[in-house]
Amino acid sequence: MDSDVEMNAASDEEAMDDEDYYDYDYCYSDAGDDGSGGGGDSEGELVAGDYDEGLEAEGNDEVVSRRELLTCGICFEGYSSDMMSSAGCAHFYCHECWEGYISAAISGGPGCLSLRCPDPSCGSMVLQGMVNKLAKDEDKEKYARFLLRAYVEGSKKTKWCPAPDCTCAVEFIGDENYDVLCNCKFSFCWNVCWFHSPNDLAFMFMGPSDQCTEEAHRPVNCETVSKWILKNSAESENMNWILANSKPCPKCKRPIEKNQGCMHMTCTPPCKFEFCWLCLGAWSDHGERTGGFYACNRYESAKKEGVYDETEARRERAKNSLERYMHYYERWASNQTSRQKAQADLHKAEKEQLAKLTDIFGIPETQLKFIIEAWSQIIECRRVLKWTYAYGYYLDDKVKSEFFEYLQGEAESGLERLHQCAEKDLQAFLPSSKPDSNETTTPSVAEFGGFRVKLAGLTSVTRNYFENLVQALEAGLEDVRATGQAAGTSSTATSSKKGGTKSKKKQHPKPSSDHTDDSWPCERCTYLNLPSVDACTVCEKSRY
């Protein structure tokens, strides 16, 4: 019997030599990380042969169990081997101390991912398997989140969705830079930006290289977007407003805003200097001889002499710059607001309106997807239109600006018609939410069919408008030269009157304005046709 025990112990010790991770029932006596006994003194040493629980003694039924207690290196209490663990080294600690040690590390943040053995001289890592075995459930969840975050942030192909309150990570599969769409329906830019000019605001804002992760902004490039966002939040616009709408006090130099009609200005305490708003001279020098309270002959004469030209020109430039910026910013912000409202309307259509229309007209929801497509197109077009205003603000070429404004105007006009149809016209086919409504008739299925054709047609036409706009901007508006040359040739031909017949341009018929709301747009050429015709007047494409 004794020989059997010794043989089993030997085989178990050989098995332990091959293991990298020691746990529970075995303690490797005097073994450091390098196998040379660097683990230090061990008060309680246990090898497999020290106990033989479950072995039966000869001649009786009594089970002989001998177990040596191990001393925890933190609390210095004695525990059996199944209550002790190590991080793959020779330093064993009780499970209770391990739990507290791991919990404290996880509470400290992501640094717990590099957690090591409690022994200061040991570098053995505490891995996820040990955390899952010994930590509390809430600590396991935190550790898993830290681990996932480390993976996402360390991967070039994975990014967190930048949408507020979204916890999704997006993995990009591809070789080029694209706009990507998260499960939360938020679309953002995957591009990596490079800015080569240290004097550029975008360089200072984002650095020489950075991931964009802004809201999807095609067709505007990332550098323009970063400059626009920085401008919207920069103090420079505050200074422009101050420069355009105030003047410095002649005495203390603080900016003063004129808030009444009188030219008699009084600086705020403790200065209290009284001066003229026009010429900035002391008010004590003014009176009837200077033009009274609402005019200043000094200012007018000095202006004629050119004394105030530079200051006034500077103030005028600041005012014009501010007005131009506000023109583009207001429209940029308005389209953002409209887009957010359209997103809410899309959600309402998906959750409520389609089911109501099915109940009223008996049409399956699968055949009502044209409403969802219309709202999705509106949302996308609002996004594109919003960023075209940032593009237009930085466009300096006058000829290109005119061409850009034409394309933008055409696209915006089409979008407004589509938005009006989806937002207003649809309400005629839904039950009124007003309690005092006197509606007694329900629109017919045929009328709803007409609405469907109109909405689907406007969706297609608007999509074409914006595809043309996006393609033109991405090409740098290069087509403007060819368009200008063609226009010049046509103009020369039509204005020529010397010998010969006058060239005539073909005029497309225009529908009556009385029928504009009921007109239908051609999907091929986008011409708006009269409701009474079944084929396009321009290209002869069938309406249905």
C-alpha positions, 0 to 999 in steps of 0.5 A: 500500500505504501509503495502505491502511495509513493508511486502516485505522488511521484507521477503527480509531481511530474505532472505538476512540472509540466503545468504553467498554472498551479491552482487548488490542490497543488502547491509548487514548493520553492519554485520561482518564475524561472524555476530556480526557487525564487518564490521566497519562503513558504510557511505552508508547503503542500505536495501531492503526496502529503495527503491521500484523502479517500484512500482506504486503510488496510483491515478497516473501513475508516478513511484516512485523511491527512491535509496540511494547512497553507498560510495566506500571504495577505491575511496570514490565516491557514487554509486548505489547498482548495481554498488557495490559488496563485497567479501561476507562481509560487505565491498562494493566497486565500480566495477571500483575499483574492476577491478583495484584491481583484475588486479593488483593482477593478474599482480603480479602472482599466488598469486592472487589465494589467493586474499582477500577483500581490507579491511586489517582487512577482510579475505573474499576470492575473488573467481573465480566467482567474478573475472569472473564477474568484471575483464577484459577479459585478466585478466580472462584468466590469472587467469584461467591459474594460477588456472589450474597450481595450480591444476596440481602442487598440484595433484599427478596424474597430471604433466606438459609435460616437452617437450619444448614449450608444454603446455599440462598437463598429468593425470596418471591413474594407480598404478605403475610407467610407461613411459607416452606419451603426445599428443605432442608425447613426452614420459617421465618418471612418476617415483618417485625417491628415493636416500638413499645415501647423498654422491651420486651425484644423491642425491645431484642433485635431493634430497632424493625424487623427480619426474623424468620427464626425457625423457623416459629412459627404460630400464635404471633406474632413478638413473643411468639417473640422474647420467649420466645427472649430469656427462654430465654437471659437472665440473669434466669432465673439470678437467679430461680433464685438468689433462689428457692434461695439466701439471702445470707450475713448478713455478706458478702451472697454467695448461699449454697445449702443443700446439706445438711439441717442449718440450721447454715450456713458461708459459703465462705472467706474469709468463713467466717461461721456462721449459721442458715439459717432466721433468718439470725442468728449461729450462736453465738447458737443452741443448745437454747433456740432449738430445736436444729439442725433448728428455730429458735424465733426464726424461727418467732416472728419469722414470726408477728410478720411480721418475715420476711414480705416476704423470704419472700414475695419468695423464694416469688414467685421460686420460683413464677415459676421453677417456672412457667417451667420447666413451660412450657420443659420441654414446649417443649424436649421437643416440639422433641426429639420433632420432631427425632426424627420428622424422622429417622424420616421420613428413615428411612422414605423411604430404607429402610422403604418399600422393605422394605414393598414387598418384604414385601407387594408393595405399590408405594411409591406406595401407601405414601405414607400413612406419609410423610404421617403422619410429616409431620403429626407433624413439623408438629404437634410444631412447633405444639405446641412454640410453644403452650407459649410462647403459654401462658406469656404468657397471663394471662387465666384463662378463656382459659387454661382454654380454651387448655389444653383445646384444647391437651390435646385436640390433644396427646392426638391427636398422642400416639396418632398418634405411637405408631401411626407409631413403634411399630405400624409396627415389627410389619410390618418385619423385626426388626433384632435378631439374636436375634429369634425371629420366625417369622410375617409379618403378612398383607396384611389386617393391614397394610391394617388398620394403614393404615386406622388410621394414615390415620384418626389422621392425619386426626383429628390434623390436625383437632385442630391446625387447630382449635387454630391457628384458635382461637389466631389468633383470640385465643381469642375463642370462649371467651366464646361457649362459656362462655355456651352452657355456662352456658345448658345448666347452667341448663337441666339444674339447673332443678327448678321445675315441669316436666320436667328437661332431659336432655342427649344422652349419646354412647355411649363405646367400651369401654376394652378396645378403645381400641387397635383403635378407629377415629376418625371423619374427620368428628366425630373420635369414637373408634368400636368396631372392630366397627362400620362407621359412626360411632356419633355422625354415622353416617358410613361407616368406609370 
